[in-house]
Amino acid sequence: MKVKILKLNGNVLVDADILDAKAVGATLPSVVDGWRFNFKKHSKSAGFETYVLVKEDTPNIIEGCLIFEMKNKTEPYMAFVEIAPHNQGKEKEYERVAGCLIAFACRLSFMKGDDVYRGWLAFDVLEEQKEDEVKLMAMYSKKYKALKFGETSMVIPPDGGQKLIDEFLN
């Protein structure tokens, strides 16, 4: 899927793609590459669909990664999402990477969600420190229209998901 991410140096939108990692044979990142999650390992779990976001002009450099699954074959669930280390912090290179990946997961929730789950995207926010968890949940609520559901779970409802799709994918 074609998307646009924002190159901060120059404040310009650049062309990027969200691709099925297995279909393109992507070398997935892991903790040894400076990432927080081990996408190499997790992508091998049954039922997990792994996607990478890459710029069109540098298809071998992963800007962000997403693992999506259908829990119980009916409930859309964002198992893992992470932006590349070079897109984090004060020196980050690109914006909109997480937004594109989360919007893509919302799109999958409309396409694959069954009955009452169609368009709903669930995910969990698990951090070592409770205060980090609270900050991250607040960011997901504000930036991505997510609602807290239980202690660590969040959901993006269909109307919020559609807004993200319109903003990041169209």
Secondary structure as the mmCIF struct_conf table of DSSP 4:
data_model
#
loop_
_struct_conf.conf_type_id
_struct_conf.id
_struct_conf.beg_label_comp_id
_struct_conf.beg_label_asym_id
_struct_conf.beg_label_seq_id
_struct_conf.end_label_comp_id
_struct_conf.end_label_asym_id
_struct_conf.end_label_seq_id
STRN STRN1 LYS A 2 LYS A 7
TURN_TY1_P TURN_TY1_P1 LEU A 8 ASN A 11
STRN STRN2 VAL A 12 ASP A 20
HELX_RH_AL_P HELX_RH_AL_P1 ALA A 21 VAL A 24
TURN_TY1_P TURN_TY1_P2 GLY A 25 GLY A 25
HELX_RH_3T_P HELX_RH_3T_P1 VAL A 31 ASP A 33
TURN_TY1_P TURN_TY1_P3 GLY A 34 GLY A 34
BEND BEND1 ARG A 36 PHE A 37
HELX_RH_AL_P HELX_RH_AL_P2 PHE A 39 HIS A 42
TURN_TY1_P TURN_TY1_P4 SER A 43 LYS A 44
BEND BEND2 SER A 45 SER A 45
TURN_TY1_P TURN_TY1_P5 ALA A 46 GLY A 47
STRN STRN3 PHE A 48 LYS A 55
TURN_TY1_P TURN_TY1_P6 GLU A 56 ASP A 57
STRN STRN4 THR A 58 LYS A 71
TURN_TY1_P TURN_TY1_P7 ASN A 72 THR A 74
STRN STRN5 GLU A 75 ILE A 83
HELX_RH_3T_P HELX_RH_3T_P2 PRO A 85 ASN A 87
BEND BEND3 GLN A 88 GLY A 89
TURN_TY1_P TURN_TY1_P8 LYS A 90 GLU A 91
STRN STRN6 TYR A 94 GLU A 95
BEND BEND4 ARG A 96 ARG A 96
HELX_RH_AL_P HELX_RH_AL_P3 VAL A 97 LYS A 112
HELX_RH_3T_P HELX_RH_3T_P3 ASP A 115 TYR A 117
TURN_TY1_P TURN_TY1_P9 ARG A 118 GLY A 119
STRN STRN7 LEU A 121 ASP A 124
BEND BEND5 GLU A 128 GLN A 129
HELX_RH_AL_P HELX_RH_AL_P4 LYS A 130 TYR A 144
STRN STRN8 LEU A 147 PHE A 149
TURN_TY1_P TURN_TY1_P10 GLY A 150 THR A 152
STRN STRN9 SER A 153 ILE A 156
HELX_RH_AL_P HELX_RH_AL_P5 PRO A 158 PHE A 168
TURN_TY1_P TURN_TY1_P11 LEU A 169 LEU A 169
#
